[in-house]
Amino acid sequence: MAQGVGRTIWEFLDERFLITELLGFAKKKTVPEHGRSFWYFFGGICLFLTGLQVATGGLLLLYYTPQVDAAHESIQFIMGGVKFGWLIRSVHSWTANILIAMLFVHMFSTFFLKAYRKPRELTWVTGFLLLVLFMAFGFSGYLLPWNELSYFATRVGTDIAGSLPLIGPWLKTVILGGPEVGQATLSRFYWFHVALLPVVALAIVAIHVLLVQTLGMSKPIGERGKREIPFFPDFIYKDALGWTLILVLVGVLCVFLPWEVGTKADPLASTPIGIKPEWYFTFMFSTLKIIPAHILSLEGEKLAILGFMVGGLLWLLVPFLDRRAGRGQRSPLFTWVGLALAAYIVVMTVLTYTVPKL
């Protein structure tokens, strides 16, 4: 009897979701096996961390109150009054930071393996857009605890946005919802964080995963090995091992370094000395701090911001600019540019935390 009911349910679901065909596709799909196959696993790790973000974020929504006079208190209640609330919030915060770090690693590994070459140009484009989106997630979510650090870091970040040529003042007003960080800002950041950004991210993640599954994983240029392993179950088992290791790391961090609540923000207080944005913005933040006030009669800060925008656009268009990679040839110029960019990000981030004046 039970077997008959189970078979009926399976046939019902299989007919509507094409489960048999999907499993057949997974069994036929293969993944290249070579000396640099290790880098393939970072994409799966990013997807796994994204799932953790969605799950823990949904649980936090049950208790969070997006009001300036209650936001900080609701975080305190989550950390101290909700059973395992401290763990859920710590997992959410730590995985957010680890996710962005893994996205950077995944992006640069894809770049140096030239995996963006034809026909995978759109895989690169959607991947870069996801990095930008998750950094926006980080920026919007940073204000939600309404503590001193997040409040003044948001002021610094929106002041930088206000320095953009032509559209800066308008953009700052749109982000803040007014002249200063306040209730309108918190409301906007909250809805960006839980509604607008998730919808856009979900669509781009779906496109990115679809492209990876249909086009497969790229072999490095010059790789002659023909060994391939089945995507299911061999590659998935190895991917799951990476997820387990990351989960263990997150658990250790949450137990020994639970995410702090901080002091409630006081808009009337003066900006604390040495205030900094989240670590993944510090390379840009430090650049703006050390750049000369004027360069060839132009404002240095605005010139730097314009440089970041142009640089980001060029990085987005790398698959279309690197013609040699498209022909299956190595392009030393682009490799050196990638190395210089990676070194710049690392060095400027380290300097932010080691040089007091920054």
N, C-alpha and C positions, 0 to 999 in steps of 0.2 A: 504493500500500500504506500509506504513512505517513498519507495523507489519510484513508483509510478507518479506520485505528486512531484517529486524532485525532477523527474524527466520532463514532465509537463511544464514546470517553471523554466527549466533550462531551454526547452524548445521555444517557449514564449519570448524569453530574453534574447536568445540567439537569432531568432527571426527578425527582431527589431533592431538589435545593436550589432549584428553581423559578427558575433564573437568568434565563431569558427574561422571565418575569413581573416580576422585580425590576428588570431593565433597562428594561422598558416603563414601570414605575412611575416610575423615575428620569427618564426622558425626558419624561413627562407633567407631572411636578412642576415648579412654577415658584416663583421667589423675587421678592418685590416689589423694585423698583428705585426709589430716591428719594434725597434728599439726605443721609439718615442711614443708608443701607444699609451704610456702613463698619462699624458696630457689630455687624453680623451675623457677621462673620468671627471674632470672639473665641471664639465657641462651638466652631468647628472647630479653632482654635488650642489650646484647652483639651483637646480630644479627642486631637489630635496629640501634645501633651506627655504626656498620660496614657499613650499607646502607648510613648513613649520611656522613661517611668518603668518600665513593665512589662518592656520589653526589657532595659534596663540593670540593673534590679533582679534579674532572673533570672540574668544573668551574674555579678553580685556574689555571689549565693547559692552559686556553685560554690566560692568560696574563703573566705567569711566563717565565723568560728567564734563562736557565741554563748555564750562563757564569759568570766568576768571576767579570768581569767589568760591569755586568748589572743585576745580580741576586738581589742584595740588592735594586737597583733602581726600579726593576720591582715589588718588594714587597711594596715599598713605593707608587708606582703608584696604586697598587691594594687597598691599605689602604686609599689613599687620592683622587685618580682620577677616580676610577671605582665606579659606583653607587652601593651601598651596598657591595662593595668589602671588607670593614673593617668587615662587619658582616659575610660574607662567610669565610674569613680567620680565624676569631675568633671562629666560629662554628667548623671549621676543626681542629684547634689547641686544643680547649677545649674538643671536643668529642674524640680526639685521647688519651688525658690523662685520661678522664673518662672511656673510653673503656678499657684501660689497667688495671685500678683500678677494674672495673667490672669483667674482666677476672680473676684477682687474687681472688676476692670474689667467683666467680663461681667455680674456681678450688678447693679452700679450702672447700667450702660447699659440693661439690661433693665428696671430699676426706673424710670428717667427716661423711657424710651420707653413706659412703661405696658404692656409686653408681657405682663404677668402677668394681664391682665384676661380675663374669660370668653371662650372656654372653656379658657384656658391656665393655670388656677390650679395644677394639679398639676405642670405644667412648672416653675413657680416653686418649688414646695415641694421637688421632687426636686433642683432646682439648688442650693437653699440647703443641703439635706442633704449634697450632694456637697462643698460648701465646708467644712462642718463636718468631714466625713470626711477630707478631704485635709489639713486642719489637724491632725487626729488622727494622720494618717500622718506629718506633719512632726514632731509631738511624740514619737511612738514611735520614729521612725527617728533622731531627734537623739541618743539615748542609745547607739545601737549601736556607734559608734566607740570608746566608753568612754575618751574623753579628758577632760581637766580641765574644759573649758567645758561639755561635754554633761552630765557627771556632776552638777556643781553647779547647772546650769540646771534639770535634772530635779528636784533636791531642792527648788529654789525653786518650780517648777511644782506639784509634789505637795503642798507645804506650803499653797499657795493652795487646791488642791482640798480639803485637810483643814480649811479654814476655812469650808466650806459649812455652813449651818445644818442641824442634826439628823443628816444623813448624812455629813458631812465626815470624821470620824475613820474610819468604816467604809469609805468610798470610798477614802481614802488607803491603808488597809491592803490593800484589794483590788488597787489599782494597783501598790503596791510589792511585794506578796507577803510583807510583814513590816513591821517597824518602821522599817527604813532601806533606802536604795538598795543593792542587792546582786545576787547571782546570780539570785535569784528574780525581781527586777525586770527584769534584762536578759533573762531567758528569756521573761517575760510580754510585754515590749515587742517582742521578736523575733517571737513568734508572732502578736501583734496586727498587726505590720507586714507579715508575709509570708503570713498565713493568714486571720485573722478579718476584718480591715479590707478586704483585696482581694475577698473573697467578697461582702461587703455592698456595697462600691463597685461591683463588676461588675453586680450586680443593679440598683442604682439608676441606673447609667449606661445600662444597656439600656432601662430604663423611660423615662428622660429622652430618649434618642435616639429611641425609638419615638414618644413624644409629639410631639417636634419634627417628625418625618417625617410623621406622620399629620395633625397640626393645622396644619402649615406655620408660616411666620414671620409675626409680627404686624406690621401697618402702624401707624405712630405715629398717635395721635388727631389728626384734622384733616387727615391726608394724603389729598389728592384724586387724586393721580396714579395712573393705571392701568397704567403700564408694568411689565412683569414679564419676567424672563429665565429660561431653562430652568435647572433645578437641575443637570442633566447635559447637556452638559459645561461650560456657561458659568460657573456659580457655583463648581463644583468647581475649575475652572482658577484662578479668582481666589483661592479658599481655599488651593489648593496653593502659590500665590505667597506667601501669608502664612506657611505652614509653612516654606517655603524661607528666608524672611527670619529667622524665629525660629531655624531650624537654624544659619544663619550666625552669628547673635548668640551662640548657645550655644557654637559652635566657637571664636569669638574669645575668649569668656570663659574657656573651658577651656584654651586655649593660653597666654593671658597671665595668667590668674588661676586656676591649678589649685587645686582644693579641698585645703586643708591637712589633715594628719593630727592635729596638735596633740600636746600632752604627755599621756602616759598618766595617767588619773585616780588620785589617791591619796586614798582615803576618810578617812585620818587627818589629812590636811592641812586647814587652816582655809579657809573660803570666800573666794575671791579678791574683792577690792574691785571693785565695779562690774559684778558678774555680771548678765547679762541673758538672757532667753529669745530665741528666734528672732524676727526683726523683725515677723512677722505676729501675734505675741502682745504686742508691746510697748505697744500702746495700752491694753490692759487692765492690764498690769503697771505702767505709769506711773500710771494712775488709782489703783490700790491704794496706790502709794507716796505720792501727794499728798493723798489723801482724809483728812480729820480722823479722829483715833482714835475719837471718839464723835460721833454726830449724834442729838440728841434722846434721849440716854441709851441709844442703840443703838450697837453696835460698827460703826464706819465701814467696815471691810474686809468684814464679812459683809453689810452693807447694799449695798455696791458689787457684790459677787458676785451677790447676789439681783437687783440691778438689771440686771446683764448677762444673767441667765437670763430674766427677764421681758421685757427688750428683745429678746432673740433669739427668744422665742416670738411676740411681736408682729410682728417682722419676717417670721417664717415665715408668719404669717396675713394679711399685707398684702393679698393678692388678695381675701380675704373681708371685710376691713375697709374697703377703698376702694370704696365703693358707686358713686361717681360715675364712676370709671374703668370699672366694669362696664357702665355705661350709655353708654359712649363719650364721656364728658365729662372735661375736665381737672380735677384736684383739687389746687389750690394748696397746701393744708395738707400733703398727703403729699409733694409736691415739695419743700417747705421742710424737712420732716423728713428727707428723703433727703439734701438738701444739707448740713444740719447734721450728720448722721451721717458723711457722707464727710469733711467738714472736720474733725470731731472725731478720726477715725481718722488722718488725715494729720498733723494738728497734734501729737497725742500721740505718734505714731511719730517725728516729727522732733525733738520735745523730748527724747525718750529718748536720742537720740544727740548732742544739742547742749548739754544741761544736765547738767553733771557729777554733780550730786546725784541725778539720776534713774538 
